[in-house]
Amino acid sequence: MRCPFCQHDETKVIDSRTSQDFSIRRRRQCLSCERRFTTYERIEESPVKVVKKDGSRIAFDRGKIRFGIEKACYKRPVSDHQIDQVVADVEAAIYEDGLREVPSRQIGEMVFNALRDLDKVAFVRFASVYREFKDVNDFVDELQPILDDRNRSTVD
């Protein structure tokens, strides 16, 4: 590993930790300038392709999932940690299946279900784009189960 400060080729690993997003965090120290820095190593697996609605295939990009969730959670009481957890859970589910191709609809359903439990407003925002609502009736149809659950809990 090359030191980002002095470009020396030799460093030593001081600490290693695994994280939930399939990466290894390593704390390193340069053997020349003795400065410390952190590196993240990601396990490189066979690339997963996402099959879009039109049949085209693109490389899986966790950043796109995070961006969509961030848009849905805009100005909502949802922390970055919670968003990271949803992204990590979706990514883990994709890689656990071991498939080389995953339909975009399947990824959308995973995010859809995670947001339903995380934040109802973010869930509806995501659903409006993901399910391509055309009018207010589409919103009502999607919200009806949530309203029914809420009414049952206030009656009990």
C-alpha positions in Angstrom: 0.0 0.0 0.0 1.4 3.4 -1.0 1.3 6.2 1.5 -1.0 9.0 0.3 1.2 11.6 2.0 4.8 10.7 1.0 4.2 8.0 -1.6 6.4 5.5 0.2 5.6 1.9 -0.8 5.7 0.3 2.7 3.0 0.6 5.4 2.0 -1.5 8.3 -1.5 -2.4 9.4 -2.3 -1.2 12.9 -6.0 -2.3 13.1 -8.5 -4.2 10.9 -12.2 -4.3 11.2 -15.0 -5.7 9.1 -18.1 -3.7 8.5 -21.6 -4.7 7.5 -21.3 -3.4 3.9 -18.9 -6.1 2.8 -15.8 -4.1 3.4 -12.8 -4.3 5.6 -11.6 -1.1 7.3 -7.8 -1.0 7.9 -5.9 1.6 9.9 -2.4 1.9 8.5 0.8 3.7 9.3 3.5 4.7 6.8 6.9 3.2 7.7 8.7 6.3 6.3 6.7 9.4 7.5 4.8 7.6 10.2 1.5 9.3 9.4 -1.6 7.2 9.8 -4.5 6.8 7.3 -7.5 4.5 6.8 -8.2 2.3 3.8 -11.4 0.4 2.9 -11.2 -2.9 1.1 -14.2 -4.3 -0.7 -14.5 -7.9 -1.7 -14.7 -8.1 -5.4 -17.2 -10.6 -6.5 -18.4 -11.5 -10.0 -20.2 -8.4 -11.2 -24.0 -8.5 -10.8 -26.0 -7.0 -13.7 -29.3 -5.3 -13.2 -31.9 -6.1 -15.8 -33.9 -2.9 -16.4 -37.6 -2.8 -17.5 -36.6 -2.3 -21.2 -34.4 -5.4 -21.1 -31.1 -3.5 -21.0 -28.4 -4.6 -18.5 -26.3 -2.3 -16.4 -23.8 -3.0 -13.6 -25.2 -3.1 -10.1 -24.5 0.2 -8.4 -25.3 0.6 -4.7 -24.9 4.3 -5.1 -28.1 4.4 -7.2 -30.0 2.7 -4.5 -28.7 5.1 -1.9 -29.6 8.1 -4.1 -33.2 6.9 -4.5 -33.6 6.3 -0.8 -32.1 9.7 0.0 -34.6 11.4 -2.3 -37.5 9.5 -0.7 -36.2 10.4 2.8 -35.5 14.1 2.0 -36.4 16.2 5.1 -37.6 13.2 7.0 -36.3 12.0 10.4 -34.2 9.2 8.9 -30.5 9.1 9.7 -27.7 8.4 7.3 -27.0 5.3 9.4 -30.5 4.0 8.7 -30.2 4.7 5.0 -26.8 2.9 5.0 -28.4 -0.1 6.8 -31.2 -0.4 4.1 -28.6 -0.2 1.3 -26.4 -2.8 3.0 -29.4 -5.1 3.6 -30.5 -4.8 -0.1 -26.9 -5.4 -1.3 -26.5 -8.4 1.0 -29.8 -9.9 -0.3 -28.6 -9.5 -3.9 -25.3 -11.1 -3.3 -26.7 -13.9 -1.1 -28.9 -15.0 -4.0 -25.7 -15.6 -6.0 -27.4 -14.7 -9.3 -25.4 -12.9 -12.0 -28.5 -10.9 -13.1 -31.2 -9.3 -10.9 -34.3 -7.7 -12.3 -34.6 -4.0 -11.3 -38.1 -4.7 -10.1 -36.8 -7.2 -7.5 -34.4 -4.5 -6.1 -37.2 -2.0 -6.1 -39.4 -4.3 -4.1 -36.7 -4.8 -1.5 -36.3 -1.1 -1.1 -40.1 -0.6 -1.2 -40.5 -3.1 1.7 -37.7 -1.7 3.8 -39.0 1.9 3.5 -42.5 0.7 4.5 -41.1 -0.2 7.9 -38.6 2.7 8.1 -40.8 5.8 7.3 -44.3 5.9 5.9 -43.8 9.3 4.1 -40.6 8.1 2.5 -42.4 4.9 1.6 -45.1 6.8 -0.2 -42.6 9.0 -2.0 -40.6 6.0 -3.2 -43.8 4.2 -4.2 -45.1 7.1 -6.2 -42.0 6.9 -8.5 -41.4 3.1 -8.3 -45.0 2.2 -9.0 -45.5 5.0 -11.4 -48.7 6.4 -9.9 -50.8 8.1 -12.6 -53.4 9.8 -10.4 -54.6 10.2 -6.8 -56.5 6.9 -6.8 -53.2 5.1 -7.2 -52.0 6.8 -4.1 -55.1 5.9 -2.2 -54.9 2.2 -3.3 -51.3 2.0 -2.0 -52.1 3.8 1.3 -55.2 1.9 2.1 -53.4 -1.1 3.8 -51.4 1.4 5.9 -54.6 3.3 6.9 -56.3 0.0 7.7 -53.5 -1.1 10.0 -53.5 2.3 11.7 -57.2 2.2 12.3 -57.0 -1.3 13.7 -54.3 -0.3 16.2 -56.3 2.7 17.5 -59.4 0.6 18.0 -57.5 -2.0 20.0 
